Every structure is written in structure tokens, then in C-alpha cells.
Amino acid sequence: MARTTTGRRRNQDQVHHQPDIARAAHLIADPSRARMLKALSDGRALAAGLLATEAGVSAATASVHLGKLVEARLVVMESAGRCRYYRLANPDVSLALEALAVIAPPLPVTSLRESSTAGALRRSRTCYDHLAGRLGVSLLECLLKDGLLAGHDGSHHPEKAVRDGASGYGHDIDYRLTATGRDTLARFGVDLDRLPARRPPIRYCVDWSEQRHHLAGAIGAALTARLFELRWLRYGSSPRVVHVTEDGADGLAGTFGLHVAD
């Protein structure tokens, strides 16, 4: 009983405390840490060495940065033998990064590799555990066009967004799964009855590269997982980048009417 009371008191204290936005912003503001967080934004656990390479810093410097991110609970560390792997602590971290990307100025492109990676990210990437980029936005548009989802048209109008009470970024527009949508996703292999109970079934992100909505939430994650399971998608050589396979191009066109451009 004492442990339950202590836990309740701790939760109440967290509710009454204001969020330390400045601390979170300071951690993300460092360019090396920002690059690490962006690399982790596809939800996978990555090795410390790969994160050091992505950030362009030494292994020792990367270790210091990762330690600060773990201490702030933005990132969690997992050990496998002598190797250490890191992943984002939860989907909200990726959601916050995506929201910042909407208003952030573009980074200068200084090499062919950076240009190729930037183009690939805009074409198709993951935003934590769901699809983003041109592919993610187009998928949501097809779901709306075919009546699988309803409630909005996928466009982003920041001047009309609700910003009060319980409403906010990612859930101030009421997207709804229709009966047609339930049937289609069930036939496609998405088990809607086994979605995480604590996660909203449907949310959206404002896609930073397309300035339109892409599908998030438990259904967005389950649909993306099914696309990988069918091998319609595969990861690219850079973190977050995904590619549509030949079978995937045919399958997306036949199932959702989504025609992937070359």
C-alpha cells in the first residue's frame, strides 16, 4: 500500500510541475545530438559507433552526448554483450522532432552524399514506426480517397489548428477509420483487435518535407509493420530511409491504389 501511495504522489507531482522546455531544447540544440536523435527517429536501436558516424564525432564524444540524452530520458540504452545500442525513449520524442522540423530552416547541402540522402528522406522515410515523406503522405491520401479513412483531406492549415484544452499537435483533427477501412485492413493482415490499448489508434504528423499529414498512431504503425513483413518495404543504407521493393510497388498499387513514382 505504501508503494502505491508513493507512486500516486510522484505522478501527482509530475502533473503539477511545468515542463522544462528549456532543458529539452538545450539538449536537442547541439548539432551532434540533433543528428543522433534524427538517426534514431525510425524507432530502431542503433549502435553507438553508427551514431558517432552519423554525428561526425569521435566515439568518445558520442559517448558523452549519448550519456546526456539517456540521463534526460530522451534515449534509452540497451546492452548486447560488449555492444551498446540506443533507441528513442518513446514515440513522443520523434513526434517532437518532426514538429520542430516543420518550422526549422533547411540545413545547407555540402556534398553529393548529403544531397542524395536528403532526396531519399523526402521521398520515403520512417517517422519512428510509421511512414513519412512523399510515400507516407501519398498513402494517407489514398486511404482517404478510397474511403478507408474519413474526417479530413490530409492538408495542413496551421492557422486553423486548435491549440487549447486537450487538443494539440497530432490529434486536433478527427481522422476516423471507416467500416470499409476496417474490412480492408483486416484482409491486408492488420489485426485491429490487437493494437496497443494505451496508444491512440489514429494520429497524424505534419510531414516536414511535404507540409501535409501522414498517418501515425497504432494503426499507422501496424500498417507500416505489415508492409515490412510482406517485404514491400526495405530499409536503405542511411537511417530512416526506406525503399519500395518491386513487389511493394505492385502491391501498393493493387491494394491501395498508390502508384509509386520512380
C-alpha positions in Angstrom: 0.0 0.0 0.0 2.8 2.4 0.8 4.4 1.8 -2.5 1.1 2.5 -4.3 0.7 5.8 -2.3 4.3 6.9 -3.2 3.7 6.2 -6.9 0.5 8.1 -6.8 2.2 11.1 -5.1 5.0 11.0 -7.7 2.5 11.1 -10.6 0.7 14.0 -8.9 3.9 15.9 -8.5 4.7 15.4 -12.2 1.2 16.7 -13.1 1.7 19.9 -11.1 5.2 20.6 -12.4 5.7 22.7 -15.5 7.7 21.1 -18.3 11.3 22.1 -18.5 11.2 23.1 -22.2 14.5 25.0 -22.0 16.4 21.9 -20.9 14.9 19.7 -23.6 15.6 22.4 -26.2 19.2 22.8 -25.0 19.8 19.1 -25.4 18.3 19.0 -28.9 20.0 22.3 -29.9 23.5 20.7 -30.0 24.1 19.8 -33.7 25.8 16.4 -32.9 23.0 15.4 -30.6 20.4 16.6 -33.1 21.9 14.4 -35.8 21.9 11.4 -33.4 18.3 11.9 -32.5 17.3 12.2 -36.2 19.1 9.0 -36.9 17.1 7.3 -34.2 13.8 8.6 -35.4 12.9 5.4 -37.2 12.4 3.7 -33.9 15.2 1.2 -34.3 18.1 0.7 -31.9 21.4 1.7 -33.4 25.0 1.0 -32.3 27.0 3.8 -30.6 29.6 3.6 -33.4 27.0 4.2 -36.1 25.6 7.1 -34.2 29.1 8.6 -33.9 29.5 8.3 -37.7 26.1 9.9 -38.3 27.0 12.8 -36.0 30.5 13.2 -37.4 32.2 12.9 -34.0 34.6 10.5 -32.3 33.4 7.5 -30.3 34.4 9.2 -27.0 32.5 12.4 -27.9 29.5 10.4 -29.0 29.5 8.5 -25.6 29.3 11.8 -23.8 26.4 13.1 -25.9 24.5 9.8 -25.6 25.0 9.8 -21.8 23.3 13.2 -21.6 20.4 12.0 -23.8 20.0 8.9 -21.6 20.1 11.0 -18.5 17.4 13.3 -19.8 15.3 10.2 -20.8 15.1 11.1 -24.4 17.1 8.0 -25.3 17.4 4.5 -23.7 20.5 2.3 -23.8 20.4 -1.5 -24.4 23.4 -3.8 -23.9 24.1 -6.9 -26.1 27.4 -8.4 -25.0 30.0 -5.8 -25.2 28.0 -3.6 -27.6 25.7 -0.8 -26.6 22.6 0.1 -28.6 20.5 3.2 -28.3 16.9 4.0 -29.2 14.4 6.8 -28.6 12.7 6.5 -25.2 9.2 6.7 -26.8 7.3 7.9 -29.9 6.7 11.4 -28.4 10.4 12.2 -28.8 10.1 11.5 -32.6 6.9 13.5 -32.7 8.6 16.5 -31.1 11.5 16.3 -33.6 9.1 16.1 -36.5 7.2 19.1 -35.2 10.4 21.1 -34.9 11.4 20.0 -38.4 8.2 21.7 -39.8 9.5 25.1 -38.7 13.3 24.6 -38.9 15.3 26.2 -41.7 16.9 23.8 -44.1 20.5 22.6 -43.5 23.0 23.5 -46.2 23.9 20.7 -48.6 27.7 20.5 -48.9 28.2 17.2 -50.7 26.6 14.8 -53.2 26.1 12.3 -50.4 24.1 14.8 -48.4 22.1 15.7 -51.4 21.2 12.1 -52.1 20.3 11.4 -48.5 18.1 14.5 -48.4 16.3 13.5 -51.5 15.8 9.9 -50.2 14.4 11.2 -46.9 11.9 13.4 -48.7 10.8 10.5 -50.9 10.2 7.9 -48.3 11.3 7.5 -44.6 10.0 6.3 -41.3 8.9 8.7 -38.6 9.5 6.5 -35.6 7.4 3.4 -36.5 5.2 4.8 -39.3 5.7 6.0 -42.9 6.6 9.6 -43.7 7.8 11.6 -46.6 6.1 11.6 -50.0 5.3 7.9 -49.7 3.6 8.4 -46.3 1.6 11.4 -47.3 0.5 9.7 -50.6 -0.6 6.6 -48.6 -2.8 8.7 -46.3 -4.3 10.5 -49.4 -5.1 7.1 -51.0 -6.8 5.9 -47.7 -8.9 9.0 -47.7 -9.7 8.9 -51.4 -10.9 5.2 -51.2 -13.0 5.8 -48.1 -10.9 3.8 -45.7 -10.4 6.9 -43.5 -12.6 9.9 -43.1 -12.6 13.2 -41.2 -10.2 15.5 -43.2 -8.4 15.8 -46.5 -4.8 15.5 -45.4 -3.9 19.1 -45.9 -2.1 21.2 -43.3 -3.6 24.6 -42.3 -1.7 25.8 -39.2 -3.8 28.9 -38.9 -6.9 26.7 -38.4 -5.4 24.3 -35.9 -6.9 24.1 -32.5 -4.4 24.7 -29.7 -6.4 24.6 -26.5 -7.6 22.1 -23.8 -7.0 18.5 -24.8 -6.4 19.3 -28.4 -3.0 19.7 -29.9 -0.5 18.7 -32.5 -1.3 15.3 -34.0 -4.8 14.9 -32.7 -6.8 18.1 -33.1 -8.3 16.7 -36.3 -10.6 13.8 -36.0 -9.5 11.2 -38.6 -11.7 8.1 -38.3 -11.4 4.5 -39.6 -14.5 3.6 -41.6 -16.2 0.2 -41.9 -14.6 -0.1 -45.3 -11.2 0.7 -43.7 -11.6 -2.0 -41.0 -12.5 -4.6 -43.6 -9.7 -3.7 -46.0 -7.0 -3.5 -43.3 -8.2 -6.8 -41.8 -7.9 -8.5 -45.2 -4.5 -7.0 -45.6 -3.4 -8.6 -42.4 -3.6 -5.8 -39.8 -5.2 -7.2 -36.6 -7.1 -4.2 -35.3 -8.2 -6.1 -32.2 -4.6 -6.4 -31.0 -3.5 -2.8 -31.2 -1.9 -1.4 -28.1 -4.7 -0.4 -25.7 -2.9 2.7 -24.4 -1.9 4.1 -27.8 -4.4 6.2 -29.8 -5.5 4.2 -32.9 -5.2 7.1 -35.3 -3.0 10.2 -35.0 -1.2 12.2 -37.7 2.0 14.1 -38.0 2.5 17.2 -40.1 5.1 16.0 -42.5 8.0 18.4 -42.5 9.1 17.8 -46.1 5.6 17.7 -47.7 3.7 20.1 -45.4 0.8 17.7 -45.4 -0.4 15.0 -43.0 0.9 11.4 -42.8 -0.7 8.6 -40.8 0.6 7.9 -37.3 -0.8 6.2 -34.2 -1.3 2.5 -33.6 -2.9 1.9 -37.0 -0.1 3.8 -38.8 2.5 1.7 -37.0 0.7 -1.6 -37.6 0.2 -0.9 -41.3 3.9 0.0 -41.7 4.9 -3.1 -39.9 2.8 -5.2 -42.2 4.4 -3.6 -45.3 7.8 -4.6 -43.9 6.6 -8.1 -43.1 5.5 -8.5 -46.7 8.8 -7.2 -47.8 7.1 -4.4 -49.7 9.5 -2.1 -48.0 13.1 -2.3 -47.0 15.5 0.0 -45.1 18.1 1.9 -47.1 21.7 2.4 -46.2 21.0 5.6 -44.2 18.9 5.6 -41.0 15.2 6.3 -41.6 15.4 5.9 -45.3 13.1 3.2 -46.8 12.7 1.9 -50.3 9.7 0.3 -52.0 10.6 -3.1 -53.5 9.3 -4.3 -56.9 6.7 -6.5 -55.1 5.8 -3.5 -53.0 5.2 -1.2 -55.9 2.8 -3.8 -57.4 1.2 -4.5 -54.1 0.6 -0.9 -53.1 -0.9 -0.1 -56.4 -3.2 -3.1 -56.3 -4.3 -2.8 -52.7 -4.4 0.9 -52.0 -4.3 2.5 -55.5 -0.9 4.0 -54.6 1.4 4.3 -57.6 5.0 4.9 -56.5 6.9 7.2 -58.8 10.4 6.1 -59.9 
